[in-house]
Amino acid sequence: MAVTAMMMTAWTATAAMPRVKTIAVMTAINAVMSASAQALPAWVGVKLPNQGYVVIQVEEVLPAEGLGQAQDQQYAQAWTAAESKAYVDSLKSRFKAQILAPAPAVKR
């Protein structure tokens, strides 16, 4: 999806969207993905936490490129590992747990 992102400043001038934290970027991406592809260009506005308000113009919707089976499996494996790590980290944080034993050495 080709996207032009501009941030409105005082509703009169535009400036290039600055780098923002991951949560803000994901919020903007979710807003872009919810835009209707039926009537282009489409405008989407989203309030970013502690960043202000971003207005995004969606000019074109491009078809997804196929990654191939090997890349799909690698992506799924990486995604699963990331979700598992996030879950364990959230449990550690929630229950204030610490792992005191050193990690076992990896044999090669």
Residue, then its C-alpha position, 0 to 999 in steps of 0.5 A: m500500500a503506497v501511503t503519503a503521511m503528513m502531520m497537520t500543525a495548527w490545521t494550516a501547514t503540513a510537515a513530514m511525520p516524525r519517527v514515533k514509538t512502536i505503539a504510535v506507528m501501529t496505531a497509524i498502520n491500523a488506521v491506514m489498513s482500515a481505510s476504504a480502498q473503494a474511493l481513492p485517495a482516502w484520508v484517515g486521521v488518527k490521534l497518536p498517544n503523546q504525539g498529536y494527530v496524524v492525517i494520512q492520505v492513502e493514494e494507492v492499494l497494491p496487491a500483496e506479494g507472495l513470499g513463498q512457502a519457505q519465507d512463510q514458515q520462517y515468518a510464522q516461526a519468528w512471529t510465534a517466538a516473538e509472541s512466546k517471548a512477550y507472553v513470558d515477559s508479561l508473566k515475569s512482569r506481572f508476578k515480579a519473577q526473576i530467573l536466577a539460574p544462568a542460562p544453559a550453554v548451547k552445544r554446537 
